[in-house]
Amino acid sequence: MKSLFITGTDTDVGKTYITAGLAVVLQKMNVDVGVMKPFAAGVAEKKGYKSEDIKILSRAAKVCDPEKLVNPQFFPIPASPYTAWKKLKTKPKISTILSSFKKLTKLHDMILVEGMGGIMTPILKDYYITNLIKEMKIPTVIVTRSKIGTVNHTIMTVKMCEKYKIPIKGIIINNFDKGYAVKDLTRDLENLTGVPVLGSIPFIEDMSNASLNRIFKKNLNFKLLLK
């Protein structure tokens, strides 16, 4: 089964919770799914994984893979890998990321890889999230939001995927900050990009696996996602 790279139109569009929801449903479908966040940044957790996002994803997929594989690089400041490199003098290690991903694919049938920020988040000079996806040789799912401005951001994200020849499985609307009516946004995004909208996820208060499973199964087209 093909692994997926979950990218977003921007930072804070909810990639982690979308990835977690996908992991929960796939795990319930008896898919041997693993998770990965190549780069993470922010304040380190005091126990367990440094990245809270990795904790969330691992709990959703019910895995406990080594941190060096699921999150090869953690930067203790909220910044892109490129900016963290310049400020902390810690260079992003692309070869380590790719070898860790390869090892994870041998442990699980499918890996959900969560990106960092948007599709053009810089990792090195002239090396972006797009380059990383391209080297991983996997398709992407684009997470967008419903507030005004999202059409512009989504079109630009799709165009960059097309430029780098990255296959797009579909778009997921994370409807946590309502702006556009989902029906209208779905119509416009599909007409303007030619990419299918897999569904829309409403604001979720209960983040338990049972709740995520119910909501994601109800609101997303998994047949199209896994086609």
Secondary structure, DSSP 4 states (H G I P E B T S, - for coil): ---EEEEESSTTS-HHHHHHHHHHHHHHTT--EEEE-SEEESSPPSSS-S-HHHHHHHHHHT----HHHH-SEEESSSS-HHHHHHHH-----HHHHHHHHHHHHHH-SEEEEEEEEETT-EEETTEEHHHHHHHHT--EEEEEE-STTHHHHHHHHHHHHHHTT--EEEEEEEESS--S-HHHHHHHHHHHH-PPEEEEEE--S--SHHHHHHHHHHHB-HHHHT-
